[in-house]
């Protein structure tokens, strides 16, 4: 290749190099919504002693059996039952770009691995399985396997403490 052609090739390709996603590089996060039907109000609690620390536990009065819905569209990647330990009955959904959501301590799992789900679709029911000390939904947003600070409607939830949230998962 002549020096002129090499110079032209470099001039054309160089600006594009930064635009390519490399393996392990994440795309933008999906527009996550709360994992509950529209207009429901839930108390979300975060604490430094939680595992993982960036997870949130959602509660409300008499919540056993309440619907849990997909926070964003995606494909079900895991449906697990760890019995009386850890997450108990839980689901993980892949949303692309390395993003996944986890829903734990469920009483019922209503989806199967490989199933495509839409945002707001019922995937399970609130429960108290695994290492849970009472009924609630343990929820995580994960990027490349690591729990991230949770964002709904483009805003991060409160860390560290308890706050009420209204679902806009309509």
N, C-alpha and C positions, 0 to 999 in steps of 0.2 A: 504494500500500500504506500502510495506516495506521501510525502510530508504534508502536502496540501489536503489530501483526503483525510489523513489522520487528524489534522487540525479541525477540519469541518466536522468529522465524526465526534471528536471530543467536545466541540462547541455545541453540538446538537444534543448529545447524551448527558453531559455533565449536569445541566439544570434538572433533568428528570430523576437523577439518582436519589435525591431526597424524598421523592414522591412515592417510592416503592415501599410497601410494608414488608419488613423482613420477618422471618420465622420468629414467633414469640412476641412480635410487636402487636399491640392491641389497637383495634379500631375504637371509635367513640362509643361510649356506653349507650345502650338502648334507653328509650324514654321510660324508665321504670315507674310503675304505679304501685300503690299499696296492694298487698296480697289479699284484699277483701273486696266484696261487692261495693259498688258505688254508694256513697253517702253514709256508710257505716262509720261510727266513731270508735277508735281503739286507743288504749293506753299503751304507749311504747316505752320500754325501759332499756337503757344501756348502762353498763357499769364496767369499771376497769377489771374486775375479777371475773368477768364473763369469758367464756371460751367458745369461739374467738372473741377478743375484745370488741371488734367492730360489728358484731351481731346485735340484733334487737329482739327482745321478747315482747310479744303483743298479748294483752289481756283485755277482757271486759267481763262484766257479770254474766254468769250462766253461759259461758262461751263453748262448752263441750259440744261438739257436733256442728258448730257453725261452719259455713263454707269457707274454704281457702281457695283463692283463685290465682291464676298465673299473673305475675307482676309484669310480664312482657311476653310477646309471642316467641315461640322457640320449639325445640325438640327435647322430649324427655330423655335424659341421659342416664339417670339412675332412679331406681325404686327399691329401697332397702328396708329391711326389718331387723334391727339389732336387738330385738327382745327388750329386756329390762335394763339395758345399758345405753349410754351415750344418747344419740339422737332418737332411739326407738324406731318408729316408722317414719321414714323420710323420703323426700323426692328432690331430685336436682334437674333443672332445666337449662339447656344450653341455648344461648341467644346469639352466638356468633362473635367473632373478634376476641375470643378468650373469655367472654362474659358468661357467667352462670348464676343461677339463684338456687338457694336451698330452703326447704320448708320442712321443719322437724317437729317431732312429738305428736304427729298426726294420729288420730284414731282410725281413720280410713284413708287409703290411697286409691284414687279413682282413675289413674292413668297407668300406662305401661311404657317400658323402655322402647324408644323409637317412635313413639306417638308424637305427632305435631299438635301443638296447642296454640290457641290464640290468646291474646291478652284478655283477662277477665273470665276465662274459661275455668270452671270448677275443676280442681285437681285433687282435692282431699278435704278432710274435715279436721277441725281443731281437736286436739286430744291431750293426753298426759302420759304418753308412752316413753320408754327409755329411762334416762336418768332424771326425768322431770319430777318436780316436787308438787306440781299442781297443773291444771289445764292451762295451756297457752300455746301460741305459735312462736317457735324460734325461727328467725328469718335472717338469711345472709345474702349479700351480693358479692360475688367472687370474680376476680380477674386473674386468669392464669393460675388458678388454684389458691389464691390468697384472698382472704376476706377483706373487703374494702369498706370505707365509711359509706353508709347507706344514703342514697339520694332518691327522693320522690319528686316528680314534677320539677326537676332541675334544682331542687333545694335539699341541702344536707339536713338530716334529722338532728335532734339535740343529742350531744355527747357531753357529759355524763349526767344522767338523771332520767326523769320521767316526764312525758308530755303526751297530751291527747292529740290524735291525728284523725282527720276525716278523709276517707278514701275517695279518690276521683277516678277510680278504675271503672269507668262507665262504658 
